[in-house]
Amino acid sequence: DDGRLAIAPATPGQIVALELGVKQYRLNDGAFLALDGSAQYTMERQSLGRAFFGGQGGLYVMSTQGQGTLLVNSFGSIQKIELKQEEMTIDNAHVVAWSSTLDYQIHVENDFLQSMGNGEGVVNTFSGSGEIYVQSLNIETFAQVIGGHLASPSTSSK
């Protein structure tokens, strides 16, 4: 009642509060942080094609219901993009959350074989009216960049 709760995401980045009620959202894997009020989520089954190409969340995507506040988090900062009967394609690894009113398709933008190994080229195409929240950084790409600067166990013992 009069207490305080401190929460923090697993990776450094921004936390954004989304008000649920009239608006509901779908979330990419790793974006969920907390809910309050009567808000809740369910795992919504995606098509096999979306699950296969998505690389984030597999066969299911988190979908919100109810009223309250949803906290989402990112790796890096979060930017809101608003679509008004438009279409936009975004790298799947940068998508945090999107309005449930938007239609979306996950597909491969580049060579299929290249994408299978590293997830590059997997994109979401959103259409209609609603909001998309994207993160400025991609943790997999960041790990590859800093990994090249870290000493391996064999070189660090010399």
C-alpha positions as CSV (number, residue, x, y, z in Angstrom):
1,D,0.0,0.0,0.0
2,D,2.5,2.6,1.1
3,G,5.6,0.6,0.1
4,R,8.1,1.1,-2.7
5,L,9.4,-1.4,-5.2
6,A,12.6,-1.0,-7.1
7,I,13.1,-2.9,-10.3
8,A,15.8,-3.1,-12.9
9,P,16.2,-4.9,-16.2
10,A,18.9,-7.4,-16.9
11,T,20.6,-5.2,-19.5
12,P,21.4,-1.5,-19.4
13,G,18.8,0.5,-21.1
14,Q,15.6,2.5,-20.9
15,I,12.4,1.6,-19.2
16,V,9.1,2.9,-20.7
17,A,5.7,2.9,-19.1
18,L,2.8,2.0,-21.5
19,E,-0.7,2.6,-20.3
20,L,-3.0,-0.3,-21.0
21,G,-6.8,0.0,-21.5
22,V,-7.9,1.3,-24.8
23,K,-4.4,0.4,-26.1
24,Q,-3.0,-3.1,-25.9
25,Y,0.4,-4.3,-27.0
26,R,2.5,-7.3,-28.2
27,L,6.0,-7.6,-26.9
28,N,9.2,-9.1,-28.4
29,D,11.1,-11.6,-26.2
30,G,13.0,-9.9,-23.3
31,A,11.0,-6.7,-23.4
32,F,8.6,-7.4,-20.5
33,L,9.5,-5.9,-17.1
34,A,6.4,-5.5,-15.0
35,L,2.6,-5.0,-14.9
36,D,0.1,-3.5,-12.4
37,G,-3.6,-2.9,-12.0
38,S,-5.8,-5.5,-13.7
39,A,-3.3,-5.8,-16.6
40,Q,-2.2,-9.2,-17.6
41,Y,-0.6,-11.0,-20.5
42,T,-1.1,-14.1,-22.4
43,M,1.2,-16.0,-24.8
44,E,-0.4,-15.7,-28.2
45,R,0.5,-18.4,-30.7
46,Q,2.2,-17.1,-33.9
47,S,2.1,-18.7,-37.3
48,L,4.9,-21.2,-38.0
49,G,6.5,-18.8,-40.4
50,R,6.6,-16.0,-37.8
51,A,8.1,-18.3,-35.2
52,F,10.6,-19.8,-37.6
53,F,11.9,-16.5,-38.8
54,G,11.4,-14.4,-35.7
55,G,14.3,-15.4,-33.6
56,Q,12.6,-13.7,-30.7
57,G,10.0,-15.6,-28.8
58,G,9.5,-18.6,-31.0
59,L,6.0,-19.9,-31.4
60,Y,4.5,-17.4,-29.0
61,V,4.5,-13.6,-28.6
62,M,3.4,-11.9,-25.4
63,S,0.0,-10.1,-25.8
64,T,-1.5,-7.7,-23.1
65,Q,-5.0,-7.4,-21.8
66,G,-6.8,-5.4,-19.1
67,Q,-6.0,-2.0,-17.6
68,G,-2.9,-0.7,-15.8
69,T,0.7,0.1,-16.5
70,L,3.1,-2.1,-18.5
71,L,6.8,-1.5,-18.1
72,V,8.9,-2.5,-21.0
73,N,12.7,-2.3,-21.2
74,S,15.3,-2.3,-23.9
75,F,19.0,-2.5,-24.5
76,G,19.8,1.1,-25.1
77,S,17.2,3.8,-25.6
78,I,13.6,3.4,-26.8
79,Q,12.0,5.4,-29.5
80,K,8.3,5.5,-30.3
81,I,7.2,5.4,-34.0
82,E,3.6,6.1,-34.8
83,L,2.0,4.7,-38.0
84,K,-1.2,6.2,-39.4
85,Q,-2.4,3.8,-42.1
86,E,1.2,3.3,-43.2
87,E,3.7,0.4,-43.6
88,M,7.1,0.2,-42.1
89,T,9.8,-2.5,-42.0
90,I,12.1,-2.8,-39.0
91,D,14.9,-5.1,-38.0
92,N,13.4,-7.7,-35.7
93,A,16.2,-7.4,-33.1
94,H,15.3,-3.8,-32.6
95,V,11.6,-4.2,-32.0
96,V,10.5,-3.9,-28.4
97,A,6.7,-3.7,-28.5
98,W,3.9,-2.8,-30.9
99,S,0.2,-1.9,-30.8
100,S,-2.0,-5.0,-31.1
101,T,-4.0,-3.0,-33.7
102,L,-1.1,-3.3,-36.2
103,D,-0.8,-6.2,-38.6
104,Y,2.7,-7.6,-38.7
105,Q,4.7,-10.1,-40.8
106,I,8.1,-11.5,-40.0
107,H,10.3,-12.3,-43.0
108,V,13.8,-12.5,-44.3
109,E,15.0,-9.4,-46.1
110,N,18.5,-10.8,-47.1
111,D,19.8,-14.1,-48.3
112,F,18.0,-17.0,-46.5
113,L,21.1,-19.0,-45.7
114,Q,22.9,-16.0,-44.3
115,S,20.0,-15.2,-42.0
116,M,19.7,-18.7,-40.6
117,G,23.2,-18.5,-39.1
118,N,23.0,-15.1,-37.4
119,G,19.5,-13.7,-37.6
120,E,20.6,-10.8,-39.8
121,G,18.0,-9.8,-42.4
122,V,15.0,-11.0,-40.2
123,V,12.6,-8.0,-40.2
124,N,9.1,-7.2,-39.1
125,T,6.8,-5.4,-41.5
126,F,4.1,-3.5,-39.7
127,S,1.0,-2.0,-41.4
128,G,-2.0,-0.1,-40.3
129,S,-2.3,2.4,-37.4
130,G,-0.6,2.2,-34.1
131,E,2.6,2.5,-32.2
132,I,5.9,0.6,-32.5
133,Y,8.6,0.9,-29.8
134,V,12.2,0.2,-31.0
135,Q,15.5,-0.1,-29.1
136,S,18.6,1.7,-30.3
137,L,21.0,-1.2,-29.7
138,N,21.0,-4.9,-30.5
139,I,22.6,-7.0,-27.8
140,E,23.8,-9.7,-30.1
141,T,25.6,-7.3,-32.3
142,F,27.0,-5.5,-29.3
143,A,28.3,-8.8,-27.9
144,Q,30.1,-9.5,-31.1
145,V,31.7,-6.1,-31.1
146,I,33.0,-6.3,-27.6
147,G,33.9,-10.0,-27.9
148,G,36.6,-9.1,-30.3
149,H,38.2,-6.8,-27.7
150,L,38.2,-9.4,-24.8
151,A,41.1,-11.6,-24.2
152,S,40.5,-15.3,-24.6
153,P,41.5,-17.6,-21.8
154,S,44.5,-18.9,-23.8
155,T,45.9,-15.4,-24.4
156,S,45.2,-14.0,-21.0
157,S,47.4,-16.5,-19.2
158,K,50.5,-15.6,-21.2
